[in-house]
Structures are given as C-alpha cells and as structure tokens.
Amino acid sequence: GNKYVNIDINQDIFDEKSLVDQTKIAKKYILDNFREKGLLINNDTINVTSRTANEYTHPKNKTSKDVASSKMRASTELDNLLNIAEYSHSDPDDGRHYIAKDGWDYYKVNFKVGNQTFEGLINVAKNGENKTLYDITKIKKTSRVGSDNKSTTTNAMSSYDNNITQPKGNVKLSTKYSMQE
C-alpha cells in the first residue's frame, strides 16, 4: 500500500560499470537532466545545483557498495522520487549551510532497484523562497517496500497463536486409533 518508485529509467547506462564510474554517470545525469528545470514537490519548485550533484554522489557518510550503487542508479528518477515523497519533518540548520538559512525539510521515500528495496530521506534546504535538493540520506535496505522491518510470517504466526485457544495440560488421545509401537 505504500508508494514507491521502481527504478528502471535509463538503467543501461550503469550496467557493468564500477562504482566510481556509476558515480560519474550519476553526477552528469543529475546536472544534464534536472539542473535547468529543477524538480517539483508538493507544487514547490526544488532547485538542483552542482552542489546537489556533488553531495548526492559524494556524501559525507559512507554506505555499503551495494547501497551506494543503488543510490547512483536512483539518480535517473529524482523527479519521480520527489513526486511520491512524503513529508517527514523539518529541522533548523546548524549554521554550516548557506543554502539552508531557514532550515531543512525531510521527506521519506521508498524505492526499488532490481530485487532490492530501500527507504531514505530526501533532504531539501530552505533559504527564503528558494528550496534546493541537497541529498538523499539514511538510505537503508528494507525487506519490502514500506517495510517496518517486521517479518510478515512472524506477525501472522503470533496472530494465529493468539486467536486459537491453546489446550491446557496434556491432551490424552484414545489409543483405539493410534499406531502401535
């Protein structure tokens, strides 16, 4: 029931490329396809700058190679990711970002790359009327799109156990129909 983006646009440009090459491809793709016109989220125009491309492709916090590669592949669908993103929260800036003088808005997003699903936070810097895409952070694999990391099987079994009356004590069966040793 949760919205997600199935990352499938222009994925051939990443095939059989190293993570270093994928990073270069993602940076160029972001600049060539989103910088001029920007992106939309909730009818607000979100700017995409060279800083966006740099932060997106070279984040301060490192992730696993698998997550980093999936993030690079997701760069082709930034417009779709912002389109389905759900507002999470806002925070003030710590003073280090001139583009975020009025703080940050964070949007939760789910996406799927191949057979793997992920969730992350889209970081949007606010400065007066200007809003700028900064990065997608806190990306982590999930067991399914929109997962709360609980196993469906476990939930189903615990529900099953709670709804069926469990016998108290030993159950003695008639030996009439039992197998003999």
N, C-alpha and C positions, 0 to 999 in steps of 0.2 A: 503494500500500500504506500510506501514511501517513494517520492520522486528520486530518480537518479538519471545520470547521463551514461549511456553506453558509448564509450569512447571508440569511435570507428571511422571518423573522418580523417582522410589522408594519412592513415597509419603506415602505409607502404614506405613513406619517407624515413621511417625509423627502423624498418626491418633490417636485420643483420648488421646493425651499427653498434659500435661501442657506446658506453655511457657518455664518454667525452664527446663523441660525435652527435649523439642524441641531444646533449645539452646545447651544442652549437646550432643544431637544426631547430630546436625549440625556441631559442632566443631569436633567431632570424624569423621564424614563423610568427611569433608574437609581434615583432616590430613591423613586419610586412603586412599582416592581416588585421591587426587591432589598434595600432598606434594612431593612425589617421582619423578613424571614425569613432574610436572609443567603444565602450560597451554599455549596455543598459541593465539596470537592476531596479525593480520597482519604479519604472519610468524616470529614474535618475540616470544621467549620463556619467559613466565612470571613465576617467581618463586612463590611458595606457601609455606609459612613457618608457624611455630607455632604462630608467631606474626600475620600473616594473619588470622588464625583461631580465635585468641583472639580478634582482632579488629572487625572482621566480626560478632562474636557472642556477644561481649560486647562493643558496640560503645559508644563513649563519649556522643553523643547527643541521648537522648532517643526519641523513637517514640511511637505511639499508639500500643496497644497489637496486634491489627489486622495486622498492617504493619510489626511489629516485627515477628509475626508468619509467614507471607508470605515470609519475607526475609529468615527465617530459612529454610522454605520449598524450596526456590530457591537455597540453598546451594548444592543441588544434581545436579544442572545443571550449575555450574560455567563455565565449558568448553563451553557449548552452549551459555551462556550469553556473554562470551568474543568473541566467534566466530561471533556473529551478531552485536556486539557493534560498534557504530560509533564515531570516534574521535570528541571530543567537543573542548577542549583547553588544554593548558599547563600553569602551574604556577611555580614560583620558590618556594623552600622550605623556611620556616621561621627559619630554623636552629634547630628545635626540633627533626628532624628525621634523624638518621644516614643513614638510607636506602634510603633517598631521597636527597642526596647531590646535585644531578643535577636537582632536581625539581620533578614535578608531571605531568603526563598525565591523562586526564579525558576523559572518553568515555560514551556517552549516551546509555542507554539500556532500552528496554521495555520488560515486561514480564507479564504473566497472571497466576494467581493461582486460580483455581476454576473458579468462575464467576467474579473475580475482576482483574482489570488490573492496572499495576504500571509502573512508569518510575523512573529511578535513574541514578546516576553517578558512574561508576566504577573508583576507584582511584588506579593508578599504580605509584609506587615510582620508580625513576630512580637514579641509582648510577653507573656511568661508563657504562659498558656493561650490568650490572645487572638491571633487572626490576622485581619488586615484587608487586604482588596483595596485596593491603592494605585493601580495604573495598569497599562496595557499599553504597554510601551515598545519601542524598537528595531524598530518596525514597518517592514517593507520589502516591496516588491513582489517576487514570485518569478515565474519563468516557468511554473511549475506547482506544485501543492500539494506541499509537502515537498521542493521542489527544492533541489539543492545548487549551483544556478546553473551547471551544466554542460549544454551542449547535447546532447540525445539523438542528434541527427544526427551531430555531431562524434564522439561516443563510438562510434556504430555504424560510422562510416567508418574510424576508427582501428583498431577491432577487425577490420574487414573487411580492411584493408591488412595487418594482422599475421598473418592466418590464410591468406592466399592467397600462394603463392610468386610472387614478382615475378621477371620474366625478367632475366637478367644480360646486359648488352650489347644490341646491336641484334638485332631479330628480322627475318630475311630471309624474305619471303614469295615463293612461287612466282609468277612472272609469268603462268603459264598461265591463271589465273582473275582476274587483275587487270584493271582498266579501263585502256584506253589513253588517253593524253593527247590 
